[in-house]
Amino acid sequence: MFASCSKVYTPALYHQDIAYQPKPASFDSVKSMTYASGGINTYVNSNFEDLLVSGQANLSRGHAFNNFNLAYGAFGVFGDYENGAIQKGQPNYFTDKFFGAVGGRASANFFVNSGRTDFRFIGVEMAYSHEFGDYANFRQSVQSQPGYYVDPRTDLFSIGLTSEILFHNVNNPGFQHGIRVYLGTTLGHDDLESTYYTDQTGEAKFFRAIYPKASYFITFSRFFGTVEAGENFFIRFGYKF
């Protein structure tokens, strides 16, 4: 009953700013490459009421060293926040609002090779994003109004640990598959902790702040694609050079 009467709004990229960053494998002939990609992302907000749909462009650089990988890059997002929480006729009613974001990502991992498989067993991912647009302005305009529970942040920094297996097909090192798992959190103060979630136990708040993500990566020759699922679903395709 409390949830149905409340309107909760979080940042557009909350728990979805981390994305898979490709890196050369130990069995690639070229050890430094640039990766350009575009994709579509969908996300349902924390109360499963509103839908976020966005397009994303990514440009990153990846390197392979002896038992160590590194990647870094930038991204841009343009999307639509579709309202399902506020009914027509209620205060602050809207059908949808534009949002955008720009940011950067970095990724690193240690690995060992066995035959046609790289085991990227210890890795770290991080992402910074800055949100702008109508949806960000709306959150900040209603954060002090009764019945609205808002995280007004427009700058997010997320970080977490990863583990991955990357392998190539028999007799074709250029045809590769990767499976990665990520577990991380978004740092910084969330106003919802002291408002909407104030009655939750410390344990409940901890497990709500930690979020997982699974990624599948495939590359053939100079083309690649990723599918990622967690609190969001993200699919993209790209070219490496």
C-alpha positions as CSV (number, residue, x, y, z in Angstrom):
1,M,0.0,0.0,0.0
2,F,2.9,2.4,0.8
3,A,4.6,1.6,-2.4
4,S,1.4,2.0,-4.5
5,C,0.8,5.5,-3.1
6,S,4.4,6.7,-3.5
7,K,6.2,7.9,-6.5
8,V,9.9,6.9,-6.6
9,Y,12.4,8.3,-9.1
10,T,16.0,7.3,-9.5
11,P,18.7,8.5,-11.9
12,A,18.3,7.4,-15.5
13,L,21.5,5.3,-15.5
14,Y,21.2,3.9,-11.9
15,H,22.6,0.4,-11.8
16,Q,23.0,0.4,-15.6
17,D,26.0,2.5,-16.3
18,I,28.5,-0.4,-16.3
19,A,28.9,-2.1,-19.7
20,Y,31.2,-4.7,-21.1
21,Q,34.4,-3.3,-22.5
22,P,36.2,-5.5,-25.1
23,K,39.9,-6.1,-24.8
24,P,42.3,-8.1,-27.0
25,A,42.9,-11.7,-26.0
26,S,46.3,-13.2,-25.5
27,F,45.9,-15.2,-28.7
28,D,45.2,-12.1,-30.8
29,S,48.0,-11.0,-33.1
30,V,47.2,-7.3,-32.5
31,K,47.6,-6.4,-28.8
32,S,46.0,-2.9,-28.9
33,M,42.7,-2.1,-30.6
34,T,39.9,0.5,-30.8
35,Y,36.3,-0.6,-30.4
36,A,33.3,1.4,-31.7
37,S,29.8,0.2,-31.0
38,G,26.1,1.3,-30.7
39,G,23.2,-0.4,-29.0
40,I,19.8,-0.3,-27.3
41,N,19.2,-0.5,-23.6
42,T,16.0,-1.1,-21.6
43,Y,15.4,-0.8,-17.9
44,V,12.4,-0.9,-15.5
45,N,12.6,1.4,-12.5
46,S,12.9,0.1,-8.9
47,N,9.2,-0.1,-8.4
48,F,8.6,-1.8,-11.8
49,E,6.3,1.0,-12.9
50,D,8.3,3.1,-15.4
51,L,10.2,2.1,-18.5
52,L,13.5,3.6,-19.7
53,V,14.6,3.0,-23.3
54,S,17.8,4.4,-24.7
55,G,20.3,4.3,-27.5
56,Q,24.0,4.3,-26.6
57,A,27.2,4.9,-28.5
58,N,30.5,3.6,-27.2
59,L,34.2,4.2,-28.1
60,S,36.9,2.5,-26.2
61,R,40.6,1.4,-26.5
62,G,41.7,-2.0,-25.3
63,H,45.2,-3.4,-24.6
64,A,46.7,-6.8,-23.8
65,F,49.9,-7.1,-21.9
66,N,51.6,-10.1,-20.2
67,N,48.8,-11.6,-18.0
68,F,47.1,-8.2,-17.8
69,N,44.3,-6.4,-19.8
70,L,43.3,-2.7,-19.8
71,A,40.5,-0.8,-21.5
72,Y,39.1,2.7,-21.2
73,G,36.6,4.8,-23.2
74,A,33.8,7.2,-23.5
75,F,30.0,6.8,-24.1
76,G,26.9,8.8,-24.8
77,V,23.3,8.0,-24.1
78,F,20.0,9.4,-25.4
79,G,16.7,8.0,-24.2
80,D,13.1,8.3,-23.1
81,Y,11.7,7.8,-19.6
82,E,8.1,6.5,-20.0
83,N,5.9,7.2,-17.0
84,G,3.7,4.5,-15.5
85,A,3.6,5.8,-11.9
86,I,1.6,9.0,-12.3
87,Q,-1.9,8.7,-13.6
88,K,-3.5,11.3,-16.0
89,G,-5.1,14.1,-14.0
90,Q,-2.6,13.8,-11.0
91,P,-0.2,16.5,-10.2
92,N,3.0,16.5,-12.3
93,Y,1.5,14.1,-14.8
94,F,3.6,13.3,-17.8
95,T,3.7,10.6,-20.4
96,D,7.4,10.6,-21.1
97,K,10.6,12.7,-20.7
98,F,13.9,12.9,-22.5
99,F,17.1,12.1,-20.8
100,G,20.7,12.0,-21.9
101,A,24.1,11.2,-20.4
102,V,27.8,11.3,-21.2
103,G,30.5,9.5,-19.3
104,G,33.6,7.4,-19.3
105,R,34.5,3.8,-18.4
106,A,37.6,1.9,-17.4
107,S,38.3,-1.8,-17.0
108,A,41.3,-4.0,-16.0
109,N,41.9,-7.6,-15.3
110,F,44.6,-10.2,-14.7
111,F,44.4,-13.4,-16.7
112,V,46.1,-16.7,-17.4
113,N,45.9,-18.6,-20.7
114,S,45.3,-22.3,-21.2
115,G,45.2,-23.4,-24.8
116,R,42.5,-21.5,-26.6
117,T,41.0,-20.0,-23.4
118,D,41.9,-16.8,-21.4
119,F,40.7,-17.0,-17.8
120,R,40.2,-13.4,-16.7
121,F,39.8,-14.4,-13.1
122,I,40.3,-11.0,-11.3
123,G,39.0,-7.8,-12.8
124,V,37.6,-4.4,-11.9
125,E,35.1,-2.2,-13.7
126,M,34.2,1.4,-13.1
127,A,32.1,4.0,-14.8
128,Y,31.3,7.7,-14.4
129,S,28.3,9.3,-16.0
130,H,26.6,12.8,-16.0
131,E,22.9,12.9,-16.8
132,F,21.1,15.8,-18.3
133,G,17.6,16.5,-19.9
134,D,14.0,16.8,-18.9
135,Y,13.9,13.8,-16.6
136,A,16.8,15.0,-14.5
137,N,15.2,18.5,-14.3
138,F,11.9,16.9,-13.3
139,R,13.4,14.8,-10.4
140,Q,15.0,17.9,-8.9
141,S,11.8,19.9,-9.2
142,V,9.7,17.4,-7.2
143,Q,12.2,16.1,-4.7
144,S,10.8,18.3,-1.9
145,Q,7.1,17.7,-2.7
146,P,5.0,15.3,-0.5
147,G,4.5,11.8,-1.9
148,Y,7.7,12.0,-4.1
149,Y,10.8,10.0,-3.2
150,V,13.7,11.1,-5.3
151,D,17.4,10.4,-5.8
152,P,18.2,13.8,-7.5
153,R,21.8,12.9,-8.4
154,T,22.9,13.6,-12.0
155,D,26.5,12.3,-11.5
156,L,27.1,8.6,-10.8
157,F,30.2,6.6,-10.1
158,S,29.9,2.8,-10.1
159,I,32.6,0.2,-9.4
160,G,32.7,-3.5,-9.0
161,L,34.5,-6.8,-9.5
162,T,34.4,-9.1,-12.5
163,S,35.4,-12.6,-13.6
164,E,35.4,-13.7,-17.2
165,I,36.2,-16.6,-19.5
166,L,37.2,-15.8,-23.2
167,F,37.8,-18.5,-25.7
168,H,38.1,-19.0,-29.5
169,N,36.8,-21.6,-31.8
170,V,38.9,-24.6,-32.9
171,N,41.3,-23.5,-35.7
172,N,39.9,-20.0,-35.8
173,P,41.4,-17.5,-33.2
174,G,39.4,-14.7,-34.7
175,F,36.0,-16.2,-33.8
176,Q,35.8,-15.7,-30.0
177,H,33.2,-15.9,-27.2
178,G,33.3,-14.4,-23.7
179,I,31.1,-14.9,-20.7
180,R,31.5,-12.3,-17.8
181,V,29.9,-11.8,-14.4
182,Y,30.0,-8.5,-12.6
183,L,29.1,-7.6,-9.0
184,G,29.3,-3.9,-7.9
185,T,27.7,-0.8,-6.4
186,T,27.1,2.9,-7.1
187,L,29.1,5.0,-4.7
188,G,27.8,8.2,-3.0
189,H,24.9,9.4,-0.9
190,D,21.4,8.2,-2.1
191,D,18.6,10.4,-0.6
192,L,16.2,7.5,-0.8
193,E,18.2,5.8,2.0
194,S,16.9,8.4,4.5
195,T,13.4,8.7,3.0
196,Y,11.8,5.9,1.1
197,Y,14.0,3.1,2.5
198,T,14.4,4.5,6.0
199,D,12.6,1.6,7.7
200,Q,14.8,-1.1,5.9
201,T,17.4,-3.0,7.9
202,G,21.0,-2.4,7.3
203,E,21.3,-5.9,5.7
204,A,18.4,-5.1,3.3
205,K,19.9,-1.8,2.3
206,F,23.3,-3.5,1.6
207,F,21.8,-6.2,-0.7
208,R,19.7,-3.6,-2.5
209,A,22.8,-1.4,-3.2
210,I,24.8,-4.4,-4.6
211,Y,23.8,-5.4,-8.1
212,P,24.9,-8.2,-10.5
213,K,25.2,-8.3,-14.2
214,A,26.0,-11.1,-16.7
215,S,27.5,-10.4,-20.2
216,Y,28.0,-12.4,-23.3
217,F,30.6,-11.3,-25.9
218,I,31.1,-12.5,-29.4
219,T,33.6,-11.4,-32.1
220,F,34.2,-12.6,-35.6
221,S,37.0,-11.0,-37.6
222,R,36.6,-7.3,-36.9
223,F,32.9,-7.3,-35.9
224,F,31.7,-7.9,-32.4
225,G,28.5,-7.9,-30.3
226,T,27.5,-8.0,-26.6
227,V,24.3,-9.0,-24.7
228,E,24.1,-7.9,-21.1
229,A,21.4,-8.6,-18.5
230,G,21.0,-7.6,-14.9
231,E,18.5,-4.9,-13.8
232,N,18.6,-3.8,-17.4
233,F,18.9,-5.5,-20.8
234,F,21.5,-4.1,-23.2
235,I,22.4,-5.3,-26.7
236,R,24.9,-3.7,-29.0
237,F,27.1,-4.3,-32.1
238,G,30.3,-2.8,-33.2
239,Y,33.6,-2.8,-35.2
240,K,37.2,-3.0,-33.9
241,F,40.2,-1.6,-35.7
